[in-house]
Amino acid sequence: AGFRKSVKRLSNLKYFIDPEVEHVLVFPTGTKFFDYDIYLNRHILLMDKASCLPCLALSPPPGSTVLDACAAPGNKTICLANYLKNKG
């Protein structure tokens, strides 16, 4: 409930770091990402929070070998690479 209230309080051009998922930014519903330099300059990747949850549930230690057998576009793979800091 607190998470939803925080999202509703966001105004245009604001975001916060998700308290449950490392490296996830939360934007208000209906955000027009072309207003953000970090999106236009390809410094962020847009994905659902749900794409990060399998990585967190798996919690692989650094050096792990992980096979992503899910459908494209590869958001879970990117999340895993970030989680392992490219040491997997």
CYANA upper distance limits for C-alpha pairs under 8 A (distance plus 0.5 A):
  1 ALA  CA      5 LYS  CA      6.85
  2 GLY  CA      6 SER  CA      6.72
  3 PHE  CA      7 VAL  CA      6.89
  4 ARG  CA      8 LYS  CA      6.74
  5 LYS  CA      9 ARG  CA      6.79
  6 SER  CA     10 LEU  CA      7.16
  7 VAL  CA     26 VAL  CA      7.86
  7 VAL  CA     27 PHE  CA      7.70
  7 VAL  CA     28 PRO  CA      6.33
  7 VAL  CA     29 THR  CA      8.43
  8 LYS  CA     28 PRO  CA      7.43
 10 LEU  CA     14 LYS  CA      6.65
 10 LEU  CA     15 TYR  CA      7.23
 10 LEU  CA     27 PHE  CA      7.95
 10 LEU  CA     28 PRO  CA      6.28
 11 SER  CA     28 PRO  CA      7.47
 12 ASN  CA     28 PRO  CA      7.79
 12 ASN  CA     31 THR  CA      7.71
 13 LEU  CA     31 THR  CA      8.37
 13 LEU  CA     35 ASP  CA      7.97
 13 LEU  CA     36 TYR  CA      7.97
 14 LYS  CA     27 PHE  CA      7.29
 14 LYS  CA     28 PRO  CA      8.15
 15 TYR  CA     25 LEU  CA      6.97
 15 TYR  CA     26 VAL  CA      5.93
 15 TYR  CA     27 PHE  CA      5.24
 15 TYR  CA     28 PRO  CA      7.54
 16 PHE  CA     25 LEU  CA      6.13
 16 PHE  CA     26 VAL  CA      5.84
 16 PHE  CA     27 PHE  CA      7.51
 17 ILE  CA     22 GLU  CA      8.31
 17 ILE  CA     23 HIS  CA      7.62
 17 ILE  CA     24 VAL  CA      6.41
 17 ILE  CA     25 LEU  CA      5.07
 17 ILE  CA     26 VAL  CA      6.57
 18 ASP  CA     22 GLU  CA      7.37
 18 ASP  CA     23 HIS  CA      8.06
 18 ASP  CA     24 VAL  CA      5.95
 18 ASP  CA     25 LEU  CA      6.18
 18 ASP  CA     26 VAL  CA      6.46
 21 VAL  CA     49 LYS  CA      8.43
 21 VAL  CA     52 CYS  CA      7.93
 21 VAL  CA     53 LEU  CA      8.49
 21 VAL  CA     56 LEU  CA      8.31
 24 VAL  CA     49 LYS  CA      7.94
 27 PHE  CA     31 THR  CA      7.03
 33 PHE  CA     39 TYR  CA      6.77
 33 PHE  CA     40 LEU  CA      8.28
 34 PHE  CA     39 TYR  CA      7.25
 34 PHE  CA     40 LEU  CA      6.68
 36 TYR  CA     40 LEU  CA      6.87
 37 ASP  CA     41 ASN  CA      6.29
 38 ILE  CA     42 ARG  CA      6.66
 38 ILE  CA     43 HIS  CA      5.51
 38 ILE  CA     44 ILE  CA      6.62
 39 TYR  CA     43 HIS  CA      6.39
 39 TYR  CA     44 ILE  CA      6.04
 39 TYR  CA     45 LEU  CA      7.92
 47 MET  CA     51 SER  CA      7.25
 47 MET  CA     75 ASN  CA      7.34
 48 ASP  CA     52 CYS  CA      8.01
 49 LYS  CA     53 LEU  CA      7.39
 50 ALA  CA     54 PRO  CA      8.24
 51 SER  CA     75 ASN  CA      6.80
 51 SER  CA     76 LYS  CA      6.00
 51 SER  CA     79 CYS  CA      8.22
 52 CYS  CA     56 LEU  CA      7.05
 52 CYS  CA     75 ASN  CA      8.39
 52 CYS  CA     76 LYS  CA      6.68
 52 CYS  CA     79 CYS  CA      6.48
 53 LEU  CA     57 ALA  CA      6.55
 54 PRO  CA     58 LEU  CA      6.54
 54 PRO  CA     76 LYS  CA      7.90
 55 CYS  CA     59 SER  CA      6.46
 55 CYS  CA     60 PRO  CA      8.16
 55 CYS  CA     76 LYS  CA      7.39
 55 CYS  CA     79 CYS  CA      7.28
 55 CYS  CA     80 LEU  CA      6.26
 55 CYS  CA     83 TYR  CA      8.13
 60 PRO  CA     64 SER  CA      6.56
 60 PRO  CA     66 VAL  CA      8.47
 60 PRO  CA     84 LEU  CA      8.03
 61 PRO  CA     84 LEU  CA      7.70
 62 PRO  CA     84 LEU  CA      5.89
 62 PRO  CA     85 LYS  CA      8.37
 62 PRO  CA     87 LYS  CA      6.29
 62 PRO  CA     88 GLY  CA      6.21
 63 GLY  CA     84 LEU  CA      8.10
 63 GLY  CA     87 LYS  CA      5.93
 63 GLY  CA     88 GLY  CA      4.68
 64 SER  CA     87 LYS  CA      8.41
 64 SER  CA     88 GLY  CA      5.37
 65 THR  CA     88 GLY  CA      6.28
 66 VAL  CA     88 GLY  CA      8.07
 68 ASP  CA     76 LYS  CA      7.91
 68 ASP  CA     77 THR  CA      6.82
 70 CYS  CA     74 GLY  CA      8.43
 74 GLY  CA     78 ILE  CA      6.80
 75 ASN  CA     79 CYS  CA      6.62
 76 LYS  CA     80 LEU  CA      6.58
 77 THR  CA     81 ALA  CA      6.66
 78 ILE  CA     82 ASN  CA      6.69
 79 CYS  CA     83 TYR  CA      6.58
 80 LEU  CA     84 LEU  CA      6.56
 81 ALA  CA     85 LYS  CA      6.35
 81 ALA  CA     86 ASN  CA      5.47
 81 ALA  CA     87 LYS  CA      8.05
 81 ALA  CA     88 GLY  CA      7.61
 82 ASN  CA     86 ASN  CA      6.82
 84 LEU  CA     88 GLY  CA      6.35
